[in-house]
Structures are given as C-alpha cells and as structure tokens.
Amino acid sequence: MIDKNLRASLHTLVDASRDARERFLAELVKTPSDNPPGYCAVFAERAAILLEGEGFTVERHIVPEDVTRANGMISATNLIVRHRFGDGPTIALNAHGDVVPPGGGWTADPYGATIRDGWMYGRGVAVSKSDFATYAFALKALIDSGLPLAGTVELHFTMDEEAGGEIGPRWLLAQGLSKPAYAICAGFSYAVVGAHNGCLHLEVVVEGRSAHAADPSTGIDALKGSVDILNALYALRDGYHQHPSKVPGIGTPNLNVGLISGGINTNVVPDSIRFTLDRRIVPEENPAQVEAELRACIARAAAPDLRVSVRKILLASPLTSTPGQAPLLAAIQSAAREIFGEDIPATGVPLYTDARHYAEAGVPVVLYGAGPRSILEANAHRADERLPLADLHRATEVIALALADLLGKAH
C-alpha cells in the first residue's frame, strides 16, 4: 500500500480534475449511442477525441462491417488506451459506450446531461458512460502523480454490451489486442461485484395451420398451442423461488417472455406465433442443463399437431467468484473504505455484463465504478437515468488508489 503522503497527492490530483471530469461525462451523454439500432462509430470517435484532449494516445479498432451486422449492429469501433509504468501486470479497465434507447417518461432531455441537485441526468450517465470518465481520470491522476508503479493500465472502451459484448471485449481478446492479467469492469453501485447471473435467450416459433374464424376447427391454432407452452414455462418459473443462489445479491433463477408476435388478422386462425424468452442463470447452475430443461419443457407442452422450433439467440455464462479475484477485491474494498468511510461489501448482481468475457478468457475480473446505492436508484435502463456527481468523483479516487496499491505491490 502506498504511504499516506502519496495517497494525499493522488487525492489532490483527482479533486483538481472534478470540473474536467464532469464536462467529459456531459459530452459523452450528449452524444447518442443507442443500441439498437447500434450505430456507435460516431460516439466512439467523439470519445476518442475527448480522450486525446486529456493527453491519451487512443487506438481505434474498427470491427469489420460484416461482423458488426451479424451481431445486430450497424457500426462499432472499440478503443484502447495503454500506459506502461514499468515491468509488471497489465490491468484492463472496461466500460461500454452503447446504451439502451431512452424510451418515454423522461422529465429531462435524455441527451442533455442536465444537472439537478448534484445529479446528472441522461441516458448512459450511469450505465456506463460514467466509467469512461472514472477510469480515464483515475489513470490520468496516476500518470500525473509520478508514483513509482510497475505494470500497465489499459482502458478498454467498447461499444456492444447491450448486444452481448461479442464484438467488444470478447473480440478484443480473441484478436490478441490485449492480454491482461486482471480486469475491472464498469459497475453501477457502491458495491464491489464478484459474481453475476448468466442469461439464455431462446426464440420459440409455433406453427399451425390458418383457417377462417367462422370455422376454427378446420385450422390448427398456433396461438392456443403457444398458450399451452407459455403456461408450462410459467409453471416451471414458479418453482425457481425454491432454489436461491448462495451468492449475496443474486437471488433466484428467473424467466421472462418479453416479445410475442404472430397471426394474420382478427378473423383468421393464427398459423404462426413467435416469442422470445429470457432465462436468468444463477452461478450455481449449469447453462447447458438450463437450456436442456427449457427445451424439454417446451417439447412436453407442445401439441402433436404443431410444428415447434427453438433457436438459441444468446447464451451468457454466469460470472462466478474465483480465487484470482482476491487481489482486486481487497484493493478496491480497502480504497472504498478509505474514501466512503464505510465497509463496501463484495456481492453479486442479478444481471449479466461484459465481465464474463474476461472471465471466460481466464482473466480474474470484478465490477466496480461510479454509481449510487443501487441500479434502481440510478434509474438504470429507465426514464431519468441519473448519477450523483459526488459518487463519480469518489469512484475515480477509489480506482486510482486501488490501481496504485495493485501496481505498487508489484514494484
């Protein structure tokens, strides 16, 4: 751990950049990056220019168009900033710039970066454009401090978390563009997160035969068949509460049917119904077994005169706690305790993130970044998404101190 005087110098440097950090974040919020539709190249370029304005050298890694479109996006450019302090481990800091569309119900301009009572409002201000600022200004403070550190810090700013992260962190790692020893990914609350749920998305198509509504018996009703399948799936979900995860913050497995479409007209027996389901997988579960159970449930509930097909759209593995996370957890919790004046728990969250891509590549990873007490308080993925600016500054100092301790120990 770095000594008291050096820690005080880091505090001074982080504090001195408060206004610049807020302006930096505001410019990111004002630049749309909704995904869908996934046209994120303009945002990436704006972020790169802002980073260069802070003195960083920015690598622009353009994802090939065919790969981007196969992932359901229009354009994506991933950014890497590297700073080598000396021989030692490489620590990657990852945040994503793409955001969910704003939707309705806002009392502030979703792209306005409005500040009210110390909170900044805007889509992506908490998830996770804030951590572009957190990580960049933490690294800048370390560089300006002149501390005798050993190792490299990389900023991985990627553009497809809302589409699954396949052409973000996973693509960077698969291309050999980075080989970190550790990773810290964007967080959304005070907590230090060491585990999260996985997720399985399935598309189910139920096909029958159309007929005139005057004589439904001459058709095969795909909607009625779908209702039978949905009832079976919901009955399966009702049993999930009996199997809570042992990881604090995770909760139980869950299932949601989010999209349903089909039919021809009101006076026609529907010949085809399509629906998609979201199954959240807790760390103790085996994703392959979860998928097999769902497919078996659908097959049992399907009437024999229907044609039913099931297609996997996405499988995101759970992030599980590993011994390799220990140095990251200890450094971040120690720094957070110092800055917040309270113990900050290590916990899990019931969502899935890009952190899993680092874990799947064998890189120990935890989540920590700017945010209020909870993602609910941040209005994440809802109207009036917001971030307390005081927490932006505190999180920046936590990351700076944690990196200093991690890289200082290797010196």
N, C-alpha and C positions, 0 to 999 in steps of 0.2 A: 504494500500500500504506500502511495506517495505521501510525503510528510505534510504537516499542517500548512507550512508556508506556501508550498507548491499548490496545494489544494485551494488556498486562498487566491492565488494568482489565476487559477482556472475560473474560479467564481467571478472574479473581476472581469475577465475576458468575456465570459458568457453574458454577464449582466450588461456589458457595454454594447453588445450586439442586439439588444432587445428590439429596438425600433427597426433595424435592418431585417431582423428575422420576421417580424410582423408584416413588413412590406413584401418580403419574399413570398410568404404564405398567401397574402392577399392576391398577388399577381397569379399565383397558381390557381387559386379558386376562381378568379375572373376568366380563366382560360378553360372553356368547356372540354370535357374528355369523356362524355357519356359512352358507356358500353353495356348494352347496344346503343348505337349502331357500331361502335368500335373504330371510329376514325380518330386515332390517338397520336398520329405523327405530328400534328400541329402543336399539341400540348407538349410532347416530348421535346420538340425544338425550342419551345418557349422556356421549358425547364432547363435545357442545356445552356441557353443564352444567359439565364439568370445565374446559373452555377458558375459560368465563365466570368460573369460580372463580380463574383465573390472570389475570383482568383484561381478557380479549379480548372484543371485540364479535363475535358469531357470526351469520352469515347462514345460515338454514336453507332449502335449496332442495329441496322435495319433488318427486320425479319422479312425474308422473301415473301413476295405478294401471294404466291400460291399457298405457302404455309399459313400465312395470316388469314386468307379467306377460308381455308379448310378449317380454321379454328373459329369461324363465325365472325371475324372482324374485317375491317377494311384496310387498316394500316397500323403498324406498331413499330416503334423504334425504342429499343432498350438502351439505357445509359449506364456507363460505368465510370466512376471516378476512383483513381487509385492514389494513395500516398504511402510511400515506404519510409518508415522511420529508422529502420535498421533490420538486421537479421532477427527473425522471429516469426511467430504465427501470423497468418492472414485472417482478419476478422471482417466478414461481409455484413453490411447493414442494408437491408432490403425494405423498400416501401413501394407501393403501386400507385400510379397516377390515374388509371382509369377508374371511373365511378359509375354507380347506377344512375339512370336518368332521374331527374328531380321529382317528377310526379306533381300532384296538386297539393293544395293546403298550406302553402308557404305564406308566412307573414313578412318575409324578406326576400329580396332578389336572390335566387339560388346561385347566381354568378356575381353577386355584388360584394361579397366579403364585408358585409355590414357588421359594425361593432356596436353591441348594446351591453351596457353594464359589465364590461370586461370580457364579454363572449364574442367571438367572431362567428358569423353565420354564413353558410354556403355549402353547396354540395361538394363533398370530398374534404371539407375542412378538418374532419376528424378521421375519416377512412378514405385514403390515408395520406392526403397531401401534406398534412401537418408534419408527418415524419420525414418528408423531403427536407423540411426546414430543421427539424430536430437533429437529424443525422448530419446534415451538411454543416450546420453551425457548431455542432459538437466537434466535428473533425477540424473545422477552421480554428476553434479555440485551442485544440491540442497542437496544431501546427504553429500557431502564434505564440504558444506558451514556451516553446523551446525545451520542453521536458525531455529528459534522456530516455526515450522509449525504444523498444526493439520489436519490430514487426511491421505489418502493413494493414492499413484500413482501406477497405473498398466500399464504395457506395453503389449499390445495385438498384437503380430506379427503373422499374419495369411497368408494362402497360396492359396486362391482360388478366389480372387477378379475378375480375368479375366474370371472366370467361373460363377460369380454371387454372390459369398460370402455366399452361403447357408451352406457350411461346414467350414466357417471361423468364422466371428463374430456372425452370427446367431446361429451356432452350439454351440459356447462357451456360449452364453447367454441362449440358450434353455437347455443346460446341467446343468445350475446353477453354472457354474465355475466362473462367475463374475456377480456382481450386482452393477454396477457403478451408481453414482449419475449424472455424467456428462461424456461426451466423446469428444475427439478431434481426428479427423481422418486426414490421410495424405492429404495434399494439393499440388498444382502443380504450384503455382504462389504467388506473393506478397499478393494477396487479401485474406481477411478472408471470407470464404464462408458459408452462412447460408441457402442456398437453391440450389437444383439442379433438373434436369429433371428426370422423370421416363422413363422406357423403356418397350416396349412389343415386344417380338419376336414371330412370327407366322410362322408355316410351312404349306404351301398350296400344296396339291397334286391334280393334274388334270388328270383324267383318261379317255381315249377314247378307240379307237379300231385300231389296226395296220392294214395296208394294203400295197400292193405293190405300189411303187411310180409310176408305169406305169398307175395305175388307182386309184388315191387318193380318188375318190368319194365312193369307197367301204369301206373306213375306217372312223373313227371319229378322226379328227386331234386334239390331246391334246395340241399341241404347238399353233395352231391358237386359241383354246379356252383359253389358258393361256395368249396370247397376248391381247385378249379382256378384261380379268380380270386385267392384268397389266395396260392397258390404263385407266381403271376405277379407279384404285388405284392412278395412277399418276394425274388424273384429280382431285381426292379428295385432293391430296397433294397440287395442285396449289392453292387451297383455304386457305391453312393454314396461308399464309402470312397476311391474314386479321385478324388474332387472336393472336397478340403477347402477351407474358406474361407481366404482370406489374412489375415483378421482374427484376431489372437490371442484365444484363449479360446472361439471359436465352434465349431470342429471341423467335422464334415461334415454334409451333409443327413441326415435320418433319417426313418423311417416306423415307426409302431406301430399295430397294430389292438387297440383297448382294450376294445371291447364287442361281444359276439356274442349274438344271441337268435334263437329260432325253433323250429319243429317243433310237432307236435300231441301225440304220445305216442310211447312207445318202439316200439310195434307199428304205426306209421304212417310211410310215406314222407313226409319233411318237404316241405311245399308252399311254405314261405317262410322265408327266412333274412335277417336284418338284421344288418349290422355297421357299425361306425364306425371310421374311421382318422384318425390324426394324422400329418401330414407337416410336419416342421420345415424351414423355408426359410432358407437362408443369405443374407447381404446381397447376394452377387453374383448371386443367381438372380432371375428374373422370375416373380412369383407367378402370373400368367396362364398362362405357359408350363408351370409346375409342375402346375397344375390340368389343363391340356390333356393333358399327358403321362400323368397318372394315369387320366384318363377313357379315353384311347386304350388304355392297358394293360388296363383292365377290359373294354373292348369286345372286344379281341382274344381275351381268355381266356374270354369267356362263350360257352357252348354255344348253338347257334342255336335250340334248342327252349326256352330260358329267356327270361323277361322280366326285364331288369335295369334298374333306375333308380338314378341317382346324384344326390344332393342336397347342395349346399354348405351346411354349418351355420355355419362361421366362416372368415373369412379375415383374418388379422392380418399386416399388412405388416412386413417386417424394418425395424429401426432401423439406418440407415447413418450413418457418420461424415460430418459436413459442416463446412465452414469456420466456420460460425456458432457451432459448439460451442467454439471455441478459447478465448474469454474464460472460459467456465465451467470447462473442463478445467484451464486454467492457475491459476485462483483456488483451486479445490478441491485440486489437487495440491500447490500451494505451502503451503496451510494444513495439509494432511495430513502433508506432510513435516515441518513445524514441530511438530505435535502427536505424531506417531508416531515421529519420529526416523529415518525411512527413506523412500526414494522409494516412492511409491504408484503403481503402473502404471495407465495408461489401457488398457482392454481391452474385449473383447466377452464376452457370455454366451450360452449356447445355449438360451435360453428367450425368451418374449415377454412384454412388460409394457405398462402403460398409457402409457409414454413415447411410444409410436408415435403416439398420438392428438395429442400436442403437435406432433410432427414433421410429421404429415400436415396440420396447420393452419399450417405454416410457422414454428413456434416452435423455435429451437435448444434441444436438451434433452440432459441427461446424467443418469445414475443415480448417486446416492451417498447412503449413510445408514448407520445402525448395523448392525453385523454382525461376526462373526468372520472368519477367513481365507477361508472358503468357505461356500456354501449347504449343502454336505454336512456341514460341522462344526456348522452351525446346526440340523441335522435338519429343514430346511425341508420342509413337506408330509409329514413322517414323525412317528412317535411321538417323544415327548420333545423337541419343538421347544424351542430354548433360545437364550439370548443372554447373552454376558458383559457384565455391567453396566459394567465399565470401558470397554468399547467404546461403550456407549450415551453415556457422558459425553464420551468423546473425539470421537465423531462430532458431538455437539452443538457442541463447541468448534470443530471444523473448519468446520461450516456457518456458525456465527456469524462466524468470521474471513473465510471466503470471501465472504459477503454484504457484510461491511464493506469488503473490498477492491473488490468489484464496484461497489458503490454509492458508495464513496468516490472512485473514479476518475471518476465522472460529475459530481462536485461542482465 
